[in-house]
Amino acid sequence: MSEARQRDQFRTLLKCGRCGAAGHAIWEENSGTSADGPMGSLITMSDSFILQVASSHQGQPLIACKACGTVHPD
């Protein structure tokens, strides 16, 4: 029986540019790539942010500040 390769997880910091709320998102690597490098799938994020759209036109989720609704830049 072969073992499936475990995907790497990484954490990014989130900070609202409008109200200053701070938190983080945890991502898991996937097979996609972009001009900025490898892409990841969103696993979870801190309670100060919400998932506004699961997949934008660029294929990445749109994350918004829970306190003021400002969308976090990519």
N, C-alpha and C positions, 0 to 999 in steps of 0.2 A: 504494500500500500504506500503510495507516495503522499508526502505532505504538501499541502498547498502553501505557496509562498505567502507569508504574512505581509500585508501592506503597511508601509510606514505611515505613521500619523504625525502631524505637526500642528503647532499652535501659533495663531497669529493674534496680535493685540488689536483691539478695536477701541477707538475713541471718537466720540461724536464731536464734529467740528463746530456744532452750534451750541450745545449745552454742556459739553465736557464729560458726559457720562463715559465711563471706561469699562472694558470687559475684554473678553477673548472669544475666539472661535477655534474649534478643533476640527481639523480636516484629515482626510485619508487620501493618500495618493491614488490616482486612477490612471488609465491608459491615455487620456487626452493630453494634448500639448497646445500651447499658444505661443505667440511671439515673446511672451514674458517667461516662458519655460513650462515645466510640467503643471498640470492642473490637478485639482483635488476635489473630492466630494465632501460637502459639509456634513459633519457627524453631529456636532452639538455646539452650542454657544452659551455664554453667560446670560443670566436673566435680564440684564440691562438692554439687550438687543433682541429683535424679533426677525423672523424670516418673512420678508414682505412678498417676494416672488421666488418660487423654487428654482426657476431657470430663466434668466434674462435672454435677450437676443444673442448675447455673447456666450451663452451656455453656463454662466455662473449664477449662483443665487444672489438676490438683492437683499441685503441685510439693512435693517433700519433701527434707529434708536427707539427704544420703548418709551422713553420720557417725552421726546419732542417730535418723533416721526421722521427725522432727517435720515435720508438714505446714506449709508456708508459708501465712500468711493471704493472702487476696485483696488 
